[in-house]
């Protein structure tokens, strides 16, 4: 983003910006639509937010692979954080258990509400 004089204006965080950052986080959660998608760059593979955040130092990134429901995502994320913070589960265990909880509930059983989310990065 630039103003009328060509000076850069702070605004959007772009992928190139991430490659210049230092985010030594254990977990970054991107709970919006299609946050795990990227662009296939010849010779590089898939390049997107996940790769940028991991390059910047994130050990794990939780993301979605398709359009998600606002309501379903809110329920899933509440359960995900509950599993981690109250049940002391690892992020991958917490995500799995949160997804299973939604799957076992008739209101949220449809995979549309919970299956888009996955965890990339450190698997231990």
N, CA, C and O atoms as a printed pandas DataFrame, in Angstrom:
     atom_number atom_name residue_name chain_id  residue_number  x_coord  y_coord  z_coord
0              1         N          UNK        A               1    0.848   -1.173    0.000
1              2        CA          UNK        A               1    0.000    0.000    0.000
2              3         C          UNK        A               1    0.891    1.234    0.000
3              4         O          UNK        A               1    1.851    1.337    0.765
4              5         N          UNK        A               2    0.548    2.156   -0.872
5              6        CA          UNK        A               2    1.332    3.376   -1.010
6              7         C          UNK        A               2    0.401    4.577   -1.028
7              8         O          UNK        A               2   -0.729    4.491   -1.509
8              9         N          UNK        A               3    0.883    5.698   -0.502
9             10        CA          UNK        A               3    0.084    6.923   -0.566
10            11         C          UNK        A               3    0.302    7.608   -1.919
11            12         O          UNK        A               3    1.020    7.084   -2.771
12            13         N          UNK        A               4   -0.315    8.776   -2.118
13            14        CA          UNK        A               4   -0.248    9.470   -3.412
14            15         C          UNK        A               4    1.170    9.925   -3.772
15            16         O          UNK        A               4    1.461   10.194   -4.937
16            17         N          UNK        A               5    2.054   10.010   -2.763
17            18        CA          UNK        A               5    3.443   10.406   -3.005
18            19         C          UNK        A               5    4.371    9.202   -3.197
19            20         O          UNK        A               5    5.582    9.360   -3.353
20            21         N          UNK        A               6    3.788    7.999   -3.183
21            22        CA          UNK        A               6    4.592    6.794   -3.381
22            23         C          UNK        A               6    5.244    6.255   -2.125
23            24         O          UNK        A               6    6.060    5.336   -2.189
24            25         N          UNK        A               7    4.888    6.823   -0.980
25            26        CA          UNK        A               7    5.444    6.345    0.289
26            27         C          UNK        A               7    4.620    5.152    0.789
27            28         O          UNK        A               7    3.391    5.149    0.707
28            29         N          UNK        A               8    5.317    4.154    1.303
29            30        CA          UNK        A               8    4.633    2.955    1.782
30            31         C          UNK        A               8    3.801    3.277    3.017
31            32         O          UNK        A               8    4.250    3.992    3.913
32            33         N          UNK        A               9    2.575    2.737    3.052
33            34        CA          UNK        A               9    1.652    2.907    4.172
34            35         C          UNK        A               9    1.521    1.565    4.887
35            36         O          UNK        A               9    1.300    0.541    4.241
36            37         N          UNK        A              10    1.654    1.560    6.219
37            38        CA          UNK        A              10    1.438    0.296    6.932
38            39         C          UNK        A              10    0.021   -0.204    6.673
39            40         O          UNK        A              10   -0.929    0.578    6.686
40            41         N          UNK        A              11   -0.114   -1.470    6.446
41            42        CA          UNK        A              11   -1.438   -2.010    6.151
42            43         C          UNK        A              11   -1.428   -3.509    6.276
43            44         O          UNK        A              11   -1.305   -4.059    7.370
44            45         N          UNK        A              12   -1.556   -4.151    5.167
45            46        CA          UNK        A              12   -1.639   -5.601    5.144
46            47         C          UNK        A              12   -0.287   -6.258    5.398
47            48         O          UNK        A              12    0.753   -5.769    4.958
48            49         N          UNK        A              13   -0.326   -7.365    6.111
49            50        CA          UNK        A              13    0.849   -8.196    6.278
50            51         C          UNK        A              13    0.907   -9.127    5.080
51            52         O          UNK        A              13    0.000   -9.932    4.874
52            53         N          UNK        A              14    1.941   -9.025    4.308
53            54        CA          UNK        A              14    2.079   -9.812    3.089
54            55         C          UNK        A              14    3.072  -10.946    3.320
55            56         O          UNK        A              14    3.881  -10.909    4.247
56            57         N          UNK        A              15    2.991  -11.951    2.458
57            58        CA          UNK        A              15    3.865  -13.109    2.580
58            59         C          UNK        A              15    5.332  -12.702    2.611
59            60         O          UNK        A              15    6.095  -13.213    3.431
60            61         N          UNK        A              16    5.732  -11.805    1.744
61            62        CA          UNK        A              16    7.132  -11.355    1.719
62            63         C          UNK        A              16    7.542  -10.747    3.061
63            64         O          UNK        A              16    8.694  -10.873    3.476
64            65         N          UNK        A              17    6.593  -10.086    3.740
65            66        CA          UNK        A              17    6.882   -9.505    5.050
66            67         C          UNK        A              17    7.194  -10.597    6.075
67            68         O          UNK        A              17    8.053  -10.415    6.938
68            69         N          UNK        A              18    6.503  -11.719    5.979
69            70        CA          UNK        A              18    6.713  -12.808    6.932
70            71         C          UNK        A              18    8.117  -13.384    6.844
71            72         O          UNK        A              18    8.699  -13.772    7.857
72            73         N          UNK        A              19    8.657  -13.440    5.643
73            74        CA          UNK        A              19    9.994  -13.984    5.465
74            75         C          UNK        A              19   11.062  -13.114    6.124
75            76         O          UNK        A              19   12.200  -13.550    6.299
76            77         N          UNK        A              20   10.700  -11.898    6.483
77            78        CA          UNK        A              20   11.634  -10.981    7.133
78            79         C          UNK        A              20   11.373  -10.859    8.636
79            80         O          UNK        A              20   12.027  -10.062    9.310
80            81         N          UNK        A              21   10.435  -11.630    9.165
81            82        CA          UNK        A              21   10.049  -11.525   10.567
82            83         C          UNK        A              21   10.655  -12.646   11.408
83            84         O          UNK        A              21   11.200  -13.617   10.884
84            85         N          UNK        A              22   10.546  -12.486   12.716
85            86        CA          UNK        A              22   10.988  -13.501   13.658
86            87         C          UNK        A              22    9.823  -13.772   14.615
87            88         O          UNK        A              22    9.599  -13.021   15.564
88            89         N          UNK        A              23    9.089  -14.854   14.352
89            90        CA          UNK        A              23    7.950  -15.251   15.190
90            91         C          UNK        A              23    8.239  -16.623   15.798
91            92         O          UNK        A              23    7.713  -17.625   15.315
92            93         N          UNK        A              24    9.056  -16.691   16.836
93            94        CA          UNK        A              24    9.371  -17.991   17.424
94            95         C          UNK        A              24    8.220  -18.502   18.306
95            96         O          UNK        A              24    8.370  -18.627   19.521
96            97         N          UNK        A              25    7.096  -18.788   17.693
97            98        CA          UNK        A              25    5.899  -19.209   18.422
98            99         C          UNK        A              25    5.758  -20.730   18.387
99           100         O          UNK        A              25    6.108  -21.370   17.395
100          101         N          UNK        A              26    5.251  -21.292   19.457
101          102        CA          UNK        A              26    4.961  -22.723   19.491
102          103         C          UNK        A              26    3.782  -23.056   18.589
103          104         O          UNK        A              26    3.750  -24.112   17.958
104          105         N          UNK        A              27    2.806  -22.139   18.530
105          106        CA          UNK        A              27    1.592  -22.387   17.755
106          107         C          UNK        A              27    1.014  -21.068   17.260
107          108         O          UNK        A              27    0.866  -20.118   18.028
108          109         N          UNK        A              28    0.694  -21.018   15.988
109          110        CA          UNK        A              28   -0.053  -19.896   15.413
110          111         C          UNK        A              28   -1.320  -20.489   14.817
111          112         O          UNK        A              28   -1.256  -21.450   14.051
112          113         N          UNK        A              29   -2.467  -19.924   15.164
113          114        CA          UNK        A              29   -3.756  -20.420   14.695
114          115         C          UNK        A              29   -4.349  -19.420   13.708
115          116         O          UNK        A              29   -4.511  -18.239   14.016
116          117         N          UNK        A              30   -4.668  -19.918   12.520
117          118        CA          UNK        A              30   -5.308  -19.113   11.482
118          119         C          UNK        A              30   -6.716  -19.669   11.295
119          120         O          UNK        A              30   -6.935  -20.565   10.480
120          121         N          UNK        A              31   -7.652  -19.141   12.043
121          122        CA          UNK        A              31   -9.011  -19.707   12.045
122          123         C          UNK        A              31   -9.942  -18.931   11.136
123          124         O          UNK        A              31  -10.954  -18.388   11.579
124          125         N          UNK        A              32   -9.592  -18.886    9.870
125          126        CA          UNK        A              32  -10.410  -18.233    8.858
126          127         C          UNK        A              32  -10.477  -19.149    7.638
127          128         O          UNK        A              32   -9.902  -20.237    7.645
128          129         N          UNK        A              33  -11.162  -18.721    6.614
129          130        CA          UNK        A              33  -11.333  -19.548    5.408
130          131         C          UNK        A              33  -10.043  -19.691    4.607
131          132         O          UNK        A              33   -9.330  -18.717    4.368
132          133         N          UNK        A              34   -9.763  -20.912    4.203
133          134        CA          UNK        A              34   -8.691  -21.240    3.257
134          135         C          UNK        A              34   -7.326  -20.693    3.653
135          136         O          UNK        A              34   -6.547  -20.313    2.779
136          137         N          UNK        A              35   -7.013  -20.641    4.946
137          138        CA          UNK        A              35   -5.742  -20.084    5.396
138          139         C          UNK        A              35   -4.559  -20.984    5.061
139          140         O          UNK        A              35   -3.415  -20.530    5.083
140          141         N          UNK        A              36   -4.815  -22.244    4.755
141          142        CA          UNK        A              36   -3.736  -23.163    4.423
142          143         C          UNK        A              36   -3.438  -23.259    2.943
143          144         O          UNK        A              36   -2.534  -23.991    2.540
144          145         N          UNK        A              37   -4.178  -22.537    2.133
145          146        CA          UNK        A              37   -3.944  -22.597    0.700
146          147         C          UNK        A              37   -2.781  -21.694    0.326
147          148         O          UNK        A              37   -2.455  -20.743    1.036
148          149         N          UNK        A              38   -2.173  -22.007   -0.786
149          150        CA          UNK        A              38   -1.056  -21.200   -1.247
150          151         C          UNK        A              38   -1.009  -21.201   -2.752
151          152         O          UNK        A              38   -1.960  -21.597   -3.426
152          153         N          UNK        A              39    0.091  -20.760   -3.254
153          154        CA          UNK        A              39    0.293  -20.672   -4.691
154          155         C          UNK        A              39    1.428  -21.619   -5.067
155          156         O          UNK        A              39    2.463  -21.646   -4.400
156          157         N          UNK        A              40    1.238  -22.389   -6.126
157          158        CA          UNK        A              40    2.276  -23.293   -6.598
158          159         C          UNK        A              40    3.288  -22.478   -7.405
159          160         O          UNK        A              40    2.983  -21.966   -8.483
160          161         N          UNK        A              41    4.493  -22.373   -6.856
161          162        CA          UNK        A              41    5.559  -21.612   -7.500
162          163         C          UNK        A              41    6.564  -22.603   -8.074
163          164         O          UNK        A              41    7.110  -23.433   -7.347
164          165         N          UNK        A              42    6.803  -22.515   -9.365
165          166        CA          UNK        A              42    7.712  -23.428  -10.045
166          167         C          UNK        A              42    9.080  -23.450   -9.358
167          168         O          UNK        A              42    9.704  -22.409   -9.156
168          169         N          UNK        A              43    9.525  -24.638   -9.008
169          170        CA          UNK        A              43   10.811  -24.806   -8.351
170          171         C          UNK        A              43   10.778  -24.609   -6.852
171          172         O          UNK        A              43   11.758  -24.916   -6.173
172          173         N          UNK        A              44    9.675  -24.103   -6.314
173          174        CA          UNK        A              44    9.550  -23.834   -4.884
174          175         C          UNK        A              44    8.486  -24.690   -4.217
175          176         O          UNK        A              44    8.577  -24.976   -3.023
176          177         N          UNK        A              45    7.484  -25.099   -4.973
177          178        CA          UNK        A              45    6.357  -25.815   -4.396
178          179         C          UNK        A              45    5.278  -24.853   -3.947
179          180         O          UNK        A              45    5.185  -23.735   -4.455
180          181         N          UNK        A              46    4.464  -25.282   -2.998
181          182        CA          UNK        A              46    3.373  -24.445   -2.498
182          183         C          UNK        A              46    3.932  -23.381   -1.558
183          184         O          UNK        A              46    4.633  -23.692   -0.595
184          185         N          UNK        A              47    3.614  -22.133   -1.850
185          186        CA          UNK        A              47    4.060  -21.015   -1.023
186          187         C          UNK        A              47    2.823  -20.285   -0.534
187          188         O          UNK        A              47    1.988  -19.865   -1.335
188          189         N          UNK        A              48    2.701  -20.131    0.775
189          190        CA          UNK        A              48    1.556  -19.452    1.354
190          191         C          UNK        A              48    1.841  -19.016    2.777
191          192         O          UNK        A              48    2.993  -19.015    3.211
192          193         N          UNK        A              49    0.800  -18.646    3.505
193          194        CA          UNK        A              49    0.955  -18.186    4.882
194          195         C          UNK        A              49    1.636  -19.224    5.763
195          196         O          UNK        A              49    2.487  -18.879    6.583
196          197         N          UNK        A              50    1.270  -20.487    5.599
197          198        CA          UNK        A              50    1.855  -21.532    6.432
198          199         C          UNK        A              50    3.370  -21.545    6.290
199          200         O          UNK        A              50    4.094  -21.519    7.285
200          201         N          UNK        A              51    3.831  -21.584    5.084
201          202        CA          UNK        A              51    5.277  -21.611    4.844
202          203         C          UNK        A              51    5.944  -20.341    5.370
203          204         O          UNK        A              51    7.012  -20.404    5.979
204          205         N          UNK        A              52    5.322  -19.203    5.138
205          206        CA          UNK        A              52    5.881  -17.944    5.621
206          207         C          UNK        A              52    5.986  -17.894    7.128
207          208         O          UNK        A              52    7.001  -17.453    7.666
208          209         N          UNK        A              53    4.936  -18.345    7.823
209          210        CA          UNK        A              53    4.954  -18.330    9.287
210          211         C          UNK        A              53    5.958  -19.327    9.850
211          212         O          UNK        A              53    6.619  -19.049   10.850
212          213         N          UNK        A              54    6.072  -20.478    9.214
213          214        CA          UNK        A              54    7.044  -21.460    9.683
214          215         C          UNK        A              54    8.468  -20.977    9.405
215          216         O          UNK        A              54    9.366  -21.197   10.217
216          217         N          UNK        A              55    8.675  -20.336    8.288
217          218        CA          UNK        A              55    9.976  -19.760    7.977
218          219         C          UNK        A              55   10.337  -18.695    9.014
219          220         O          UNK        A              55   11.504  -18.550    9.380
220          221         N          UNK        A              56    9.337  -17.955    9.484
221          222        CA          UNK        A              56    9.553  -16.906   10.482
222          223         C          UNK        A              56    9.761  -17.474   11.887
223          224         O          UNK        A              56   10.100  -16.726   12.804
224          225         N          UNK        A              57    9.563  -18.790   12.073
225          226        CA          UNK        A              57    9.872  -19.390   13.363
226          227         C          UNK        A              57    8.760  -20.134   14.063
227          228         O          UNK        A              57    8.988  -20.687   15.139
228          229         N          UNK        A              58    7.570  -20.171   13.501
229          230        CA          UNK        A              58    6.477  -20.899   14.153
230          231         C          UNK        A              58    6.750  -22.404   14.095
231          232         O          UNK        A              58    7.094  -22.935   13.039
232          233         N          UNK        A              59    6.598  -23.075   15.213
233          234        CA          UNK        A              59    6.787  -24.529   15.245
234          235         C          UNK        A              59    5.596  -25.250   14.623
235          236         O          UNK        A              59    5.757  -26.285   13.976
236          237         N          UNK        A              60    4.384  -24.691   14.823
237          238        CA          UNK        A              60    3.155  -25.300   14.311
238          239         C          UNK        A              60    2.214  -24.201   13.844
239          240         O          UNK        A              60    2.183  -23.105   14.403
240          241         N          UNK        A              61    1.446  -24.519   12.806
241          242        CA          UNK        A              61    0.426  -23.590   12.322
242          243         C          UNK        A              61   -0.864  -24.381   12.128
243          244         O          UNK        A              61   -0.892  -25.359   11.381
244          245         N          UNK        A              62   -1.930  -23.956   12.801
245          246        CA          UNK        A              62   -3.262  -24.533   12.592
246          247         C          UNK        A              62   -3.930  -23.699   11.506
247          248         O          UNK        A              62   -3.884  -22.469   11.538
248          249         N          UNK        A              63   -4.550  -24.381   10.545
249          250        CA          UNK        A              63   -5.077  -23.691    9.383
250          251         C          UNK        A              63   -6.266  -24.433    8.804
251          252         O          UNK        A              63   -6.566  -25.561    9.194
252          253         N          UNK        A              64   -6.939  -23.780    7.865
253          254        CA          UNK        A              64   -8.073  -24.415    7.196
254          255         C          UNK        A              64   -7.767  -24.595    5.718
255          256         O          UNK        A              64   -7.003  -23.829    5.130
256          257         N          UNK        A              65   -8.372  -25.614    5.131
257          258        CA          UNK        A              65   -8.114  -25.954    3.741
258          259         C          UNK        A              65   -9.238  -25.549    2.794
259          260         O          UNK        A              65   -9.080  -25.636    1.577
260          261         N          UNK        A              66  -10.374  -25.108    3.338
261          262        CA          UNK        A              66  -11.472  -24.652    2.494
262          263         C          UNK        A              66  -12.333  -23.655    3.250
263          264         O          UNK        A              66  -12.054  -23.332    4.404
264          265         N          UNK        A              67  -13.383  -23.168    2.594
265          266        CA          UNK        A              67  -14.319  -22.239    3.228
266          267         C          UNK        A              67  -14.902  -22.892    4.479
267          268         O          UNK        A              67  -15.277  -24.064    4.458
268          269         N          UNK        A              68  -14.976  -22.134    5.559
269          270        CA          UNK        A              68  -15.467  -22.677    6.824
270          271         C          UNK        A              68  -16.657  -21.861    7.334
271          272         O          UNK        A              68  -16.860  -20.707    6.957
272          273         N          UNK        A              69  -17.418  -22.494    8.188
273          274        CA          UNK        A              69  -18.568  -21.852    8.826
274          275         C          UNK        A              69  -18.089  -20.993    9.997
275          276         O          UNK        A              69  -17.298  -21.458   10.818
276          277         N          UNK        A              70  -18.555  -19.752   10.082
277          278        CA          UNK        A              70  -18.192  -18.898   11.212
278          279         C          UNK        A              70  -18.616  -19.521   12.532
279          280         O          UNK        A              70  -17.837  -19.561   13.484
280          281         N          UNK        A              71  -19.854  -20.008   12.588
281          282        CA          UNK        A              71  -20.384  -20.584   13.825
282          283         C          UNK        A              71  -19.650  -21.864   14.195
283          284         O          UNK        A              71  -19.251  -22.048   15.345
284          285         N          UNK        A              72  -19.472  -22.743   13.223
285          286        CA          UNK        A              72  -18.778  -24.002   13.482
286          287         C          UNK        A              72  -17.337  -23.773   13.900
287          288         O          UNK        A              72  -16.830  -24.458   14.788
288          289         N          UNK        A              73  -16.675  -22.815   13.266
289          290        CA          UNK        A              73  -15.286  -22.511   13.610
290          291         C          UNK        A              73  -15.188  -21.959   15.020
291          292         O          UNK        A              73  -14.260  -22.298   15.754
292          293         N          UNK        A              74  -16.133  -21.115   15.407
293          294        CA          UNK        A              74  -16.128  -20.576   16.770
294          295         C          UNK        A              74  -16.253  -21.696   17.794
295          296         O          UNK        A              74  -15.534  -21.705   18.793
296          297         N          UNK        A              75  -17.155  -22.636   17.556
297          298        CA          UNK        A              75  -17.339  -23.768   18.475
298          299         C          UNK        A              75  -16.083  -24.635   18.498
299          300         O          UNK        A              75  -15.614  -25.032   19.565
300          301         N          UNK        A              76  -15.543  -24.925   17.317
301          302        CA          UNK        A              76  -14.341  -25.751   17.228
302          303         C          UNK        A              76  -13.173  -25.102   17.949
303          304         O          UNK        A              76  -12.474  -25.772   18.710
304          305         N          UNK        A              77  -12.945  -23.818   17.728
305          306        CA          UNK        A              77  -11.810  -23.144   18.341
306          307         C          UNK        A              77  -11.949  -23.048   19.857
307          308         O          UNK        A              77  -10.958  -23.161   20.578
308          309         N          UNK        A              78  -13.163  -22.842   20.342
309          310        CA          UNK        A              78  -13.361  -22.838   21.796
310          311         C          UNK        A              78  -12.978  -24.184   22.388
311          312         O          UNK        A              78  -12.305  -24.252   23.417
312          313         N          UNK        A              79  -13.407  -25.246   21.737
313          314        CA          UNK        A              79  -13.082  -26.588   22.227
314          315         C          UNK        A              79  -11.595  -26.882   22.073
315          316         O          UNK        A              79  -10.999  -27.501   22.954
316          317         N          UNK        A              80  -10.993  -26.456   20.984
317          318        CA          UNK        A              80   -9.563  -26.648   20.740
318          319         C          UNK        A              80   -8.745  -26.015   21.869
319          320         O          UNK        A              80   -7.867  -26.661   22.441
320          321         N          UNK        A              81   -9.034  -24.753   22.187
321          322        CA          UNK        A              81   -8.299  -24.074   23.252
322          323         C          UNK        A              81   -8.598  -24.690   24.615
323          324         O          UNK        A              81   -7.709  -24.776   25.463
324          325         N          UNK        A              82   -9.820  -25.112   24.830
325          326        CA          UNK        A              82  -10.171  -25.779   26.097
326          327         C          UNK        A              82   -9.345  -27.049   26.261
327          328         O          UNK        A              82   -8.813  -27.315   27.339
328          329         N          UNK        A              83   -9.239  -27.827   25.198
329          330        CA          UNK        A              83   -8.470  -29.073   25.261
330          331         C          UNK        A              83   -6.996  -28.791   25.575
331          332         O          UNK        A              83   -6.375  -29.532   26.337
332          333         N          UNK        A              84   -6.444  -27.741   25.002
333          334        CA          UNK        A              84   -5.041  -27.419   25.267
334          335         C          UNK        A              84   -4.837  -26.823   26.651
335          336         O          UNK        A              84   -3.949  -27.247   27.390
336          337         N          UNK        A              85   -5.665  -25.832   27.003
337          338        CA          UNK        A              85   -5.429  -25.073   28.223
338          339         C          UNK        A              85   -5.961  -25.732   29.485
339          340         O          UNK        A              85   -5.344  -25.620   30.544
340          341         N          UNK        A              86   -7.090  -26.414   29.392
341          342        CA          UNK        A              86   -7.670  -27.047   30.572
342          343         C          UNK        A              86   -7.307  -28.525   30.694
343          344         O          UNK        A              86   -7.179  -29.055   31.797
344          345         N          UNK        A              87   -7.145  -29.178   29.550
345          346        CA          UNK        A              87   -6.845  -30.615   29.559
346          347         C          UNK        A              87   -5.354  -30.897   29.324
347          348         O          UNK        A              87   -4.933  -32.054   29.338
348          349         N          UNK        A              88   -4.564  -29.854   29.111
349          350        CA          UNK        A              88   -3.111  -29.970   28.917
350          351         C          UNK        A              88   -2.719  -30.908   27.777
351          352         O          UNK        A              88   -1.758  -31.668   27.893
352          353         N          UNK        A              89   -3.455  -30.851   26.692
353          354        CA          UNK        A              89   -3.153  -31.698   25.538
354          355         C          UNK        A              89   -2.262  -30.941   24.565
355          356         O          UNK        A              89   -2.254  -29.711   24.529
356          357         N          UNK        A              90   -1.513  -31.704   23.778
357          358        CA          UNK        A              90   -0.708  -31.087   22.731
358          359         C          UNK        A              90   -1.650  -30.503   21.689
359          360         O          UNK        A              90   -2.812  -30.904   21.621
360          361         N          UNK        A              91   -1.177  -29.568   20.880
361          362        CA          UNK        A              91   -2.056  -28.988   19.862
362          363         C          UNK        A              91   -2.681  -30.031   18.937
363          364         O          UNK        A              91   -3.867  -29.926   18.625
364          365         N          UNK        A              92   -1.929  -31.025   18.492
365          366        CA          UNK        A              92   -2.501  -32.018   17.583
366          367         C          UNK        A              92   -3.538  -32.885   18.290
367          368         O          UNK        A              92   -4.565  -33.219   17.698
368          369         N          UNK        A              93   -3.290  -33.253   19.538
369          370        CA          UNK        A              93   -4.287  -34.013   20.306
370          371         C          UNK        A              93   -5.527  -33.157   20.547
371          372         O          UNK        A              93   -6.655  -33.635   20.431
372          373         N          UNK        A              94   -5.307  -31.897   20.881
373          374        CA          UNK        A              94   -6.425  -30.988   21.161
374          375         C          UNK        A              94   -7.291  -30.785   19.928
375          376         O          UNK        A              94   -8.518  -30.786   20.026
376          377         N          UNK        A              95   -6.666  -30.611   18.767
377          378        CA          UNK        A              95   -7.443  -30.427   17.543
378          379         C          UNK        A              95   -8.245  -31.681   17.220
379          380         O          UNK        A              95   -9.427  -31.598   16.887
380          381         N          UNK        A              96   -7.608  -32.833   17.318
381          382        CA          UNK        A              96   -8.316  -34.096   17.044
382          383         C          UNK        A              96   -9.503  -34.273   17.987
383          384         O          UNK        A              96  -10.607  -34.604   17.553
384          385         N          UNK        A              97   -9.267  -34.050   19.274
385          386        CA          UNK        A              97  -10.350  -34.229   20.242
386          387         C          UNK        A              97  -11.460  -33.202   20.059
387          388         O          UNK        A              97  -12.633  -33.518   20.255
388          389         N          UNK        A              98  -11.105  -31.988   19.691
389          390        CA          UNK        A              98  -12.123  -30.966   19.414
390          391         C          UNK        A              98  -12.950  -31.363   18.202
391          392         O          UNK        A              98  -14.172  -31.215   18.208
392          393         N          UNK        A              99  -12.295  -31.864   17.166
393          394        CA          UNK        A              99  -13.015  -32.308   15.970
394          395         C          UNK        A              99  -13.919  -33.490   16.291
395          396         O          UNK        A              99  -15.051  -33.547   15.812
396          397         N          UNK        A             100  -13.440  -34.426   17.087
397          398        CA          UNK        A             100  -14.264  -35.574   17.472
398          399         C          UNK        A             100  -15.473  -35.140   18.298
399          400         O          UNK        A             100  -16.560  -35.702   18.161
400          401         N          UNK        A             101  -15.279  -34.144   19.149
401          402        CA          UNK        A             101  -16.397  -33.651   19.958
402          403         C          UNK        A             101  -17.479  -33.040   19.066
403          404         O          UNK        A             101  -18.666  -33.286   19.278
404          405         N          UNK        A             102  -17.080  -32.249   18.076
405          406        CA          UNK        A             102  -18.067  -31.685   17.161
406          407         C          UNK        A             102  -18.734  -32.780   16.349
407          408         O          UNK        A             102  -19.944  -32.731   16.127
408          409         N          UNK        A             103  -17.968  -33.768   15.901
409          410        CA          UNK        A             103  -18.506  -34.875   15.119
410          411         C          UNK        A             103  -19.547  -35.659   15.925
411          412         O          UNK        A             103  -20.515  -36.168   15.360
412          413         N          UNK        A             104  -19.352  -35.753   17.225
413          414        CA          UNK        A             104  -20.282  -36.519   18.065
414          415         C          UNK        A             104  -21.530  -35.721   18.424
415          416         O          UNK        A             104  -22.467  -36.275   18.999
416          417         N          UNK        A             105  -21.561  -34.435   18.097
417          418        CA          UNK        A             105  -22.710  -33.580   18.388
418          419         C          UNK        A             105  -23.559  -33.461   17.121
419          420         O          UNK        A             105  -23.056  -33.078   16.065
420          421         N          UNK        A             106  -24.828  -33.785   17.230
421          422        CA          UNK        A             106  -25.726  -33.756   16.077
422          423         C          UNK        A             106  -25.773  -32.421   15.351
423          424         O          UNK        A             106  -25.927  -32.389   14.130
424          425         N          UNK        A             107  -25.644  -31.314   16.085
425          426        CA          UNK        A             107  -25.695  -29.992   15.463
426          427         C          UNK        A             107  -24.464  -29.692   14.619
427          428         O          UNK        A             107  -24.544  -28.922   13.662
428          429         N          UNK        A             108  -23.331  -30.287   14.959
429          430        CA          UNK        A             108  -22.061  -29.983   14.302
430          431         C          UNK        A             108  -21.441  -31.198   13.630
431          432         O          UNK        A             108  -20.273  -31.150   13.245
432          433         N          UNK        A             109  -22.179  -32.274   13.479
433          434        CA          UNK        A             109  -21.647  -33.533   12.963
434          435         C          UNK        A             109  -21.117  -33.439   11.525
435          436         O          UNK        A             109  -20.157  -34.129   11.184
436          437         N          UNK        A             110  -21.707  -32.623   10.702
437          438        CA          UNK        A             110  -21.294  -32.514    9.314
438          439         C          UNK        A             110  -19.830  -32.060    9.244
439          440         O          UNK        A             110  -19.468  -31.073    9.884
440          441         N          UNK        A             111  -18.979  -32.763    8.476
441          442        CA          UNK        A             111  -17.563  -32.396    8.380
442          443         C          UNK        A             111  -17.319  -30.959    7.929
443          444         O          UNK        A             111  -16.241  -30.415    8.169
444          445         N          UNK        A             112  -18.284  -30.349    7.292
445          446        CA          UNK        A             112  -18.159  -28.953    6.885
446          447         C          UNK        A             112  -17.770  -28.063    8.065
447          448         O          UNK        A             112  -17.050  -27.080    7.890
448          449         N          UNK        A             113  -18.242  -28.402    9.261
449          450        CA          UNK        A             113  -18.022  -27.569   10.435
450          451         C          UNK        A             113  -16.656  -27.750   11.081
451          452         O          UNK        A             113  -16.211  -26.862   11.808
452          453         N          UNK        A             114  -15.977  -28.863   10.845
453          454        CA          UNK        A             114  -14.749  -29.124   11.593
454          455         C          UNK        A             114  -13.594  -29.736   10.787
455          456         O          UNK        A             114  -12.443  -29.643   11.214
456          457         N          UNK        A             115  -13.870  -30.352    9.646
457          458        CA          UNK        A             115  -12.838  -31.123    8.957
458          459         C          UNK        A             115  -11.838  -30.275    8.165
459          460         O          UNK        A             115  -10.798  -30.792    7.758
460          461         N          UNK        A             116  -12.117  -29.010    7.939
461          462        CA          UNK        A             116  -11.204  -28.171    7.147
462          463         C          UNK        A             116   -9.900  -27.881    7.885
463          464         O          UNK        A             116   -8.899  -27.525    7.263
464          465         N          UNK        A             117   -9.910  -28.032    9.207
465          466        CA          UNK        A             117   -8.751  -27.621    9.993
466          467         C          UNK        A             117   -7.739  -28.751   10.162
467          468         O          UNK        A             117   -8.081  -29.908   10.405
468          469         N          UNK        A             118   -6.480  -28.354   10.022
469          470        CA          UNK        A             118   -5.362  -29.278   10.176
470          471         C          UNK        A             118   -4.218  -28.529   10.845
471          472         O          UNK        A             118   -4.244  -27.306   10.985
472          473         N          UNK        A             119   -3.219  -29.292   11.250
473          474        CA          UNK        A             119   -2.063  -28.698   11.911
474          475         C          UNK        A             119   -0.822  -29.057   11.114
475          476         O          UNK        A             119   -0.595  -30.227   10.807
476          477         N          UNK        A             120   -0.024  -28.067   10.781
477          478        CA          UNK        A             120    1.217  -28.296   10.034
478          479         C          UNK        A             120    2.391  -27.955   10.941
479          480         O          UNK        A             120    2.299  -27.070   11.792
480          481         N          UNK        A             121    3.493  -28.667   10.747
481          482        CA          UNK        A             121    4.694  -28.345   11.484
482          483         C          UNK        A             121    5.143  -29.456   12.393
483          484         O          UNK        A             121    4.950  -30.634   12.093
484          485         N          UNK        A             122    5.737  -29.087   13.494
485          486        CA          UNK        A             122    6.293  -30.031   14.451
486          487         C          UNK        A             122    5.252  -31.048   14.871
487          488         O          UNK        A             122    4.192  -30.671   15.372
488          489         N          UNK        A             123    5.520  -32.295   14.684
489          490        CA          UNK        A             123    4.539  -33.356   14.913
490          491         C          UNK        A             123    4.665  -34.008   16.273
491          492         O          UNK        A             123    3.795  -34.797   16.643
492          493         N          UNK        A             124    5.705  -33.715   17.035
493          494        CA          UNK        A             124    5.912  -34.380   18.329
494          495         C          UNK        A             124    5.003  -33.831   19.396
495          496         O          UNK        A             124    5.051  -34.282   20.541
